Amino acid sequence: MTKENFDHDDIQQGWVPPLSNDKSLLELKVRFFQNHDNQTMKYVISTYEEFISSFEKSIENNESFSVSGLEKFKQRDVIVGCNHFLDQLIMTHGLENIQHLGGYGYYKKLDPKVKLSTVDTLVTGKPLILEYPFPKYGGPHKDYEAIIKKCNDLGINVYLDCAWLPTSWDINLDLNEPCIKGLAMSLSKCYGLHWSRIGVRWLKNEKKDSIWLQNKHRMISFASVMLGKYYLDRLPIDHLVKKYKQRYYEVCDFFNHKPGNTIMISHSHDNDEIYGIAKCLIGSNEKD
């Protein structure tokens, strides 16, 4: 496929569809449900702990991004995607008592009048939810270092929404900052598992909340745990990055978009607009 074959109709302005139609991911989906080579049935006895261990090993072994300091987080819980993590924070503190910078449109949908924070307006006493990577920039927020410094200085608890991290590259997340109290990551984007959402929440300090209770009583779907571990055992968590990274830059060049460091998102040069480019990436590789 040459550059001339890219279609402007395949660009999604302001919306980022998943790369769930990647051939390798679709094949895994079929093989799982077909019990291919009798490999599915053994996952029936997968435990939460085994899933979390496989998730952490995949993070450690991936070749595209790095995470340091994860071992300092005492509590690990299975979650139903990163929204489960966010909803727990909202339920605990109330939407009006959470600070966020507008990286994820979810908060505006819950309350159109919700106020966005900036590095200058951050205040003590309210936790900050911060997307990492931040969708608008396709990498860390442009003021990330200043934000973290201010949160450390003011004692603001930071919770990182790392939904996009498994589809990113050249990003080094340092969790050793004192203000970072928790984070979440899921397999929805990196494996196209938005149809069977599963992920992990890490907390620096133990907390008995609803997610903890759901884990204690094994209330999270075992089918999703099975699927998550099945995928983790067969593909690296940065599979999509390794497969499509070169094509990503070709797409950005063709459409004169600003590249970021997240495989599904390209950007306008002023960072005011994002584009979903999954269809352009899929088109080149799935003819192999």
C-alpha positions, 0 to 999 in steps of 0.5 A, a space after each residue: 500500500 502506497 501513500 496515495 492509497 490513504 483515504 481521508 474518509 478513514 480519518 476520525 476527527 475528534 474520536 479515536 476508534 480502537 485497533 480491534 480489527 487487527 488481524 492478529 487480535 481477531 485470530 486470537 479471539 477466534 482461537 480462544 472461543 474455538 478452544 484452539 489446540 485445547 488451549 482455552 480450557 486451562 484458563 478456566 482456573 486462572 486466578 486474579 493473582 495469576 492475571 495480575 502477575 502476567 500483566 506486570 510481567 508484560 509491562 516489565 518485558 515490553 520494548 516500547 515504554 517503561 514503568 519504574 517504581 511499580 513494586 512500591 504499590 502495596 495493593 493490586 486489584 483486578 478492575 473492569 477497565 480503567 473506568 472502574 478505577 475512575 468511578 471508584 474515585 468519583 464515588 469516594 470523593 464526589 465529582 465536584 471534589 476531584 481535580 482533572 485537566 480535561 484529558 478524558 471527556 467522561 467527566 464532562 458527560 457526567 456533568 457538563 458544568 464540571 470545572 477543569 483545572 490547570 497547573 495554576 489552579 490546583 489546590 490542596 485537599 482534592 485528588 487529581 486524576 491525570 491521564 498518562 499519556 494525555 490524549 491531547 498530546 499523545 504523551 505526558 501532559 505538556 506541563 507534567 513535571 510542573 504538575 507533579 512538582 506542585 502536587 508534591 509541594 501541596 500534598 495533592 494525591 495524584 491518580 494516573 489513568 494509564 489507559 493509553 500507556 500500553 499503546 505508546 512508545 518512548 515514554 518512561 513513567 516514574 512512579 517514585 514521586 511521592 504524590 502519585 498514590 495510584 494508577 490503572 491500566 487495562 487491556 482494552 486499547 492494546 488488545 482491542 478488548 473493549 468488549 471484555 474490559 479487564 485491567 489492574 489498579 495499583 494503590 501505594 497504600 492499602 484501601 478497603 473500598 468497593 473495588 477491594 471488596 469486589 476482588 475479595 469476593 471474586 465479583 469481577 468476571 472470570 471470563 474477562 480474567 481468562 481472556 486477559 491472561 490468554 492474550 497476555 500469554 500470547 502477544 506482548 502488551 506493546 504488540 500494536 506499537 511494534 506492528 504499526 509504528 512505522 506506518 503511523 509516521 507515514 500516515 502522519 506525514 501524508 495527512 500533515 498531522 503532528 505525530 505523538 507517541 500513542 499509536 492510535 492518535 495523531 494531532 493537529 500542529 497546535 494540539 487542539 485537535 486529535 484524529 483517530 487513524 486506526 483504519 489507515 493503519 489496519 489497511 496496510 498490514 492486513 493484506 499480508 
